[in-house]
Structure formats: C-alpha cells, structure tokens
C-alpha cells in the first residue's frame, strides 16, 4: 500500500542507486519512469552492458528511458509527458537543466553521499576516505543547476571505522540513503520539512578520481598510503609496479612498528599480509593483491613462487 508518496520519476545509474529504487518500490511508490544512462561497453570483450538500475526497473515492469543527453529537448519533453509530481535522483551522472528541474511541482530530490556542504561533486566517498575523515553520511537535497549546491532537506551520519574500504562504505551509504530518502519524501510531501540553505563558505569539493592518483608513491607516510589503498578498494584499485607490471593492492592496514630501510621496501610476510615500509618509516601491510589480468589473491598466496624477497623495493 502506498503511504502518501508522490508520483515520481527515478533517475539513477550505478549500483549505489539500486537500494534507493528498491526502497521506493517496497513502499509501492508510484514510479512512472526510470531514466538511466545508455548501456556501456564493459569487461574484456567490451560488450554492451545495461546499468544496474535498468536491470531492476525491467524486472519490476517499469518503463526505462536512456537518453544520451538529459539536456536534449526531445528527452525533456518525453520525461515531462509522464506528468510526475516529483523527480528522485541518485547518482544519475548528468547535471539537470533548469527547463527540466522546473517541471516537477515537488521539486527534484537528490541522494548525495556526504554531509553537505562537504564534498560536493562526483567522488565524495573516495575523498572522505582519502582525507582520513572519521565521520560521513548522506544528505537528501533539492537539486538546482549547480553541482550539489541546492538546499538540504535531511542528513544522516555514520562513523568511518579504521580500515573501512570504499566498497564497504559505499554499500553502507547506499542503504542509509535509501532509508532516509523514503522518510524524507514522506515528510516533504506532507509539508513537514523546511529546506536548509547550504553555507557555501563551508563547502569542500570531491572531483572525480584521476588515473594519476592510483599509482602509489611509497615516499608518502604509511597512514596516507593505507588510506589511498582503502579509498580505491575494490575499484579502480591503487597499484604499484613489479617487474614492469601493475599490481593492485587491497586490505591495507598500518602496523604499530617501524622498519629500517627504504620507502616501499618489502620487510616480509606477516599473518595478515605483505609488510612494506612507508616513507615515514612506519610499516603497512597489504592483505591482498592482484596482478594485472589475474584475480585478486591473499598476499601470502600471491608471493608464493614469485621473487618478492625481503629487501625488494616496490615501484
């Protein structure tokens, strides 16, 4: 039974958006249309693959629309023709034009994976992990034409525990955002929420992750290296070079000990993984690694049969 949720159109693309759409459908929300990005080539064979949100929508019998550009006038006209009261946006991947935003009487509501105004932009989860934050969360906001600059309707916090990876935090925030979205839609539709304008003076930004950020610089402190590895675990994966080949690393932890030697020098194997010296002399352990073109392995299994003796310096 629908609990006074407005008719809506759902905009979303990756796995992060799936829990939000699922939560709405579990409430029997009247989702008239799902708008998602076009199918993209993936994997080694570069075969076209549908976005995660499309798969769920088709399973539930909801019409799907995949315009290459949301600003296209024909695309806007098609979306508007469904006559929805509200739009819900979760990691859709394109900025919305004013012409589209103005078409929904209850506005366009967005789930964002940070405590706005902190980390506006495309990679808030990774940027929070890279910074070593101990607190993050989700914000439900009204979209405007800016990059995550609209007024906030609600927020919910969560603690970032030591050693938490991007993958684990991503899934937690996706679920947190889904629950808060439904609560907020109820309250917004009933007129119980007063939007809070963001203080732009407090804003920080979360630009997309650049390829140059993925290669590890062993001269950095161990704690910074561990954050970088966790921020890109499981994808796209921070890496070093071994005999000219990329090796991605995961499950990083800082060890409470110092080691003599050079930055990036392998000191040995512990019970939890490969021990490497950071640039500050502090050690970190790599729990699992992945040679390019192969599968991810526990570090102990990876080095079996490979010449990674103590004293090897990783590039």
C-alpha positions as CSV (number, residue, x, y, z in Angstrom):
1,X,0.0,0.0,0.0
2,X,1.3,3.5,-1.0
3,X,2.0,5.7,2.0
4,X,1.2,9.1,0.6
5,X,4.3,9.1,-1.6
6,X,4.0,11.4,-4.7
7,X,4.1,10.1,-8.3
8,X,7.7,10.2,-9.3
9,X,10.3,9.6,-12.0
10,X,13.5,8.0,-10.8
11,X,16.9,9.0,-12.3
12,X,19.9,6.7,-11.4
13,X,22.6,4.6,-13.0
14,X,25.1,2.6,-10.9
15,X,24.8,0.1,-8.0
16,X,24.7,3.0,-5.5
17,X,21.2,3.9,-6.8
18,X,19.7,0.4,-6.6
19,X,18.9,0.4,-2.9
20,X,17.0,3.7,-3.2
21,X,14.9,2.4,-6.1
22,X,14.3,-0.8,-4.2
23,X,13.2,1.1,-1.1
24,X,10.7,3.2,-3.1
25,X,9.3,0.1,-4.8
26,X,9.0,-1.8,-1.5
27,X,6.8,1.1,-0.4
28,X,4.7,0.8,-3.5
29,X,5.8,4.2,-4.6
30,X,4.2,5.2,-7.9
31,X,7.4,5.2,-10.1
32,X,6.2,6.2,-13.5
33,X,9.5,6.0,-15.3
34,X,13.2,5.2,-14.7
35,X,15.7,7.3,-16.5
36,X,19.3,5.9,-16.7
37,X,22.4,6.3,-18.7
38,X,22.8,4.4,-22.0
39,X,24.3,0.9,-22.0
40,X,28.1,1.0,-22.0
41,X,30.8,-1.5,-23.1
42,X,32.3,-3.4,-20.2
43,X,34.8,-6.1,-19.5
44,X,37.4,-7.6,-21.7
45,X,35.0,-8.3,-24.6
46,X,33.7,-4.7,-24.4
47,X,30.2,-5.9,-24.8
48,X,27.3,-3.5,-24.1
49,X,26.0,-3.9,-20.6
50,X,23.0,-2.2,-19.0
51,X,23.3,0.0,-15.9
52,X,22.3,-1.7,-12.6
53,X,19.2,0.5,-12.2
54,X,17.9,-0.6,-15.7
55,X,18.0,-4.3,-14.7
56,X,15.9,-3.6,-11.6
57,X,13.4,-1.5,-13.4
58,X,12.9,-4.1,-16.1
59,X,12.5,-6.8,-13.5
60,X,9.7,-4.7,-11.9
61,X,8.0,-3.8,-15.2
62,X,8.8,-0.1,-15.1
63,X,9.4,1.8,-18.3
64,X,13.0,2.7,-18.9
65,X,14.4,5.7,-20.8
66,X,18.1,6.1,-21.7
67,X,18.8,9.4,-23.4
68,X,22.4,10.2,-24.2
69,X,21.9,13.8,-23.1
70,X,19.4,14.8,-20.5
71,X,19.5,18.4,-21.8
72,X,18.1,17.3,-25.2
73,X,14.7,19.0,-25.7
74,X,13.1,15.8,-27.0
75,X,14.3,13.9,-24.0
76,X,12.9,16.5,-21.6
77,X,9.6,16.5,-23.4
78,X,9.4,12.7,-23.1
79,X,10.1,12.8,-19.4
80,X,7.6,15.6,-18.8
81,X,4.9,13.7,-20.6
82,X,4.7,11.2,-17.7
83,X,3.2,14.0,-15.5
84,X,5.1,13.1,-12.3
85,X,4.9,15.3,-9.2
86,X,8.5,14.7,-8.2
87,X,11.8,13.5,-9.5
88,X,14.3,11.4,-7.4
89,X,17.9,11.4,-8.5
90,X,20.5,9.0,-7.2
91,X,24.0,9.0,-8.9
92,X,22.5,9.6,-12.3
93,X,25.6,11.1,-13.8
94,X,24.5,14.3,-15.6
95,X,23.6,17.8,-14.5
96,X,20.0,18.8,-14.9
97,X,18.9,21.9,-16.9
98,X,16.5,24.4,-15.4
99,X,14.0,23.5,-18.1
100,X,13.7,20.0,-16.6
101,X,14.0,21.0,-12.9
102,X,11.1,23.4,-13.2
103,X,8.7,20.6,-14.4
104,X,8.1,18.9,-11.0
105,X,5.8,20.6,-8.6
106,X,7.5,18.9,-5.6
107,X,11.0,19.5,-7.0
108,X,13.9,17.2,-7.8
109,X,15.2,15.3,-4.8
110,X,18.7,14.0,-4.7
111,X,20.5,11.5,-2.5
112,X,24.2,12.6,-2.1
113,X,26.9,10.5,-0.3
114,X,28.3,13.2,2.0
115,X,27.2,15.6,4.7
116,X,26.7,18.7,2.6
117,X,28.1,21.2,2.0
118,X,31.2,19.0,2.5
119,X,32.3,17.0,-0.6
120,X,30.2,18.4,-3.4
121,X,30.9,16.6,-6.6
122,X,31.4,13.2,-8.2
123,X,33.6,11.3,-5.7
124,X,32.5,12.2,-2.1
125,X,33.1,8.7,-0.7
126,X,36.7,8.4,-2.0
127,X,37.6,11.9,-1.0
128,X,36.3,11.4,2.5
129,X,38.4,8.2,2.9
130,X,41.5,9.9,1.4
131,X,41.2,12.7,3.9
132,X,41.1,10.3,6.8
133,X,37.7,11.5,8.0
134,X,36.1,9.8,10.9
135,X,32.5,10.9,10.1
136,X,30.5,11.0,6.9
137,X,26.9,10.3,5.9
138,X,24.2,11.1,3.4
139,X,22.3,14.2,2.5
140,X,18.9,14.5,0.8
141,X,18.7,17.8,-1.1
142,X,16.7,19.6,-3.7
143,X,18.6,19.9,-6.9
144,X,19.3,23.2,-8.6
145,X,21.5,23.9,-11.6
146,X,24.7,23.9,-9.6
147,X,26.9,20.9,-8.5
148,X,25.3,19.8,-5.3
149,X,24.5,23.3,-4.2
150,X,20.8,23.1,-3.5
151,X,19.0,23.3,-0.2
152,X,19.3,20.3,2.2
153,X,16.1,18.5,3.4
154,X,17.8,16.0,5.7
155,X,21.1,14.4,6.7
156,X,22.1,11.2,8.4
157,X,25.6,10.4,9.9
158,X,27.8,7.3,10.1
159,X,31.2,6.7,11.6
160,X,34.1,5.6,9.4
161,X,35.9,2.9,11.3
162,X,39.6,2.2,10.9
163,X,40.3,0.0,7.9
164,X,37.0,0.6,6.2
165,X,37.2,0.3,2.4
166,X,35.4,2.2,-0.3
167,X,33.3,-0.8,-1.2
168,X,32.1,-1.3,2.4
169,X,31.4,2.4,2.9
170,X,29.7,2.7,-0.5
171,X,27.2,-0.1,0.3
172,X,26.5,1.3,3.8
173,X,25.8,4.8,2.5
174,X,23.7,3.4,-0.4
175,X,21.5,1.7,2.2
176,X,21.5,4.6,4.6
177,X,20.5,7.0,1.8
178,X,17.7,4.6,0.7
179,X,16.1,4.6,4.1
180,X,16.4,8.4,4.6
181,X,15.0,9.1,1.1
182,X,11.7,7.4,1.9
183,X,11.4,9.1,5.3
184,X,12.2,12.5,3.7
185,X,9.8,12.0,0.8
186,X,7.0,11.4,3.3
187,X,7.8,14.5,5.3
188,X,8.4,16.7,2.3
189,X,5.2,15.6,0.7
190,X,3.3,16.3,4.0
191,X,4.9,19.8,4.3
192,X,6.8,18.9,7.5
193,X,10.3,19.9,6.2
194,X,11.8,23.4,5.8
195,X,14.7,23.3,3.3
196,X,18.1,24.4,4.8
197,X,20.2,26.6,2.5
198,X,23.9,25.4,2.3
199,X,26.6,27.7,3.6
200,X,28.9,27.8,0.5
201,X,31.7,29.2,2.7
202,X,31.9,25.8,4.3
203,X,31.8,23.9,1.0
204,X,34.5,21.4,0.0
205,X,34.7,19.6,-3.3
206,X,35.1,16.0,-4.4
207,X,36.4,15.9,-8.0
208,X,36.5,12.6,-10.0
209,X,39.4,10.3,-9.2
210,X,42.3,10.8,-11.7
211,X,44.3,8.0,-13.1
212,X,47.5,9.6,-11.7
213,X,46.1,9.1,-8.1
214,X,46.0,5.4,-8.4
215,X,49.8,4.7,-8.5
216,X,51.2,4.5,-5.0
217,X,54.0,6.9,-4.1
218,X,55.9,5.0,-1.4
219,X,57.6,8.2,-0.1
220,X,54.3,9.1,1.5
221,X,53.6,8.2,5.1
222,X,52.2,4.7,5.8
223,X,48.9,6.1,7.0
224,X,48.4,8.1,3.9
225,X,49.3,5.1,1.7
226,X,46.8,2.9,3.6
227,X,44.0,5.5,3.1
228,X,44.7,5.6,-0.6
229,X,44.6,1.8,-0.9
230,X,41.3,1.6,1.0
231,X,39.8,4.6,-0.9
232,X,40.1,2.6,-4.2
233,X,39.3,-0.8,-2.9
234,X,37.8,-2.8,-4.7
235,X,37.8,-0.4,-7.7
236,X,39.6,1.0,-9.5
237,X,42.4,-0.2,-7.3
238,X,45.6,1.5,-6.2
239,X,48.7,-0.1,-7.6
240,X,52.5,-0.4,-7.7
241,X,54.8,-1.8,-10.4
242,X,56.5,-5.2,-10.1
243,X,58.9,-6.1,-12.9
244,X,57.0,-3.6,-15.1
245,X,53.6,-5.0,-14.4
246,X,50.8,-3.4,-12.4
247,X,49.9,-5.0,-9.1
248,X,46.7,-3.6,-7.4
249,X,46.6,-3.9,-3.6
250,X,43.8,-4.0,-1.1
251,X,43.0,-4.6,2.6
252,X,45.7,-2.2,3.8
253,X,46.5,-1.7,7.5
254,X,49.1,0.4,9.3
255,X,51.3,-1.7,11.7
256,X,52.4,-0.2,15.0
257,X,56.0,-0.7,14.2
258,X,58.9,1.0,12.4
259,X,61.2,-0.6,10.0
260,X,64.7,0.4,8.8
261,X,65.3,0.6,5.1
262,X,63.9,2.4,2.0
263,X,60.5,3.6,1.2
264,X,58.5,0.9,-0.5
265,X,60.9,-1.9,0.7
266,X,59.3,-5.3,1.4
267,X,60.2,-6.3,5.0
268,X,58.5,-9.7,5.0
269,X,55.2,-11.5,5.4
270,X,53.0,-11.3,8.5
271,X,49.9,-13.3,9.4
272,X,47.8,-10.7,7.7
273,X,49.8,-9.9,4.6
274,X,52.8,-8.3,2.9
275,X,54.7,-5.9,5.1
276,X,56.0,-2.8,3.3
277,X,57.8,0.3,4.7
278,X,56.2,3.7,4.2
279,X,58.0,6.9,3.6
280,X,57.9,7.8,7.2
281,X,59.5,4.6,8.4
282,X,56.2,3.2,9.6
283,X,55.0,-0.1,8.1
284,X,51.8,-1.1,6.5
285,X,50.5,-4.5,5.5
286,X,48.9,-5.3,2.2
287,X,46.3,-8.0,2.8
288,X,45.6,-8.9,-0.8
289,X,46.9,-8.1,-4.2
290,X,46.0,-8.6,-7.9
291,X,48.5,-8.8,-10.8
292,X,47.1,-7.2,-13.9
293,X,45.0,-9.7,-15.9
294,X,44.6,-12.1,-13.0
295,X,42.3,-12.5,-10.0
296,X,42.7,-10.9,-6.6
297,X,44.6,-13.2,-4.1
298,X,45.7,-13.1,-0.5
299,X,49.2,-11.7,-0.3
300,X,50.7,-14.9,1.0
301,X,49.3,-16.9,-1.9
302,X,50.4,-14.2,-4.4
303,X,54.1,-14.2,-3.4
304,X,54.3,-18.0,-3.4
305,X,56.6,-18.8,-6.3
306,X,57.4,-15.1,-7.0
307,X,60.7,-13.4,-6.2
308,X,59.5,-10.9,-3.7
309,X,62.1,-11.4,-1.1
310,X,62.6,-9.1,1.9
311,X,64.6,-6.1,0.6
312,X,62.7,-5.9,-2.7
313,X,61.7,-2.3,-3.3
314,X,58.3,-1.8,-4.9
315,X,57.9,0.8,-7.6
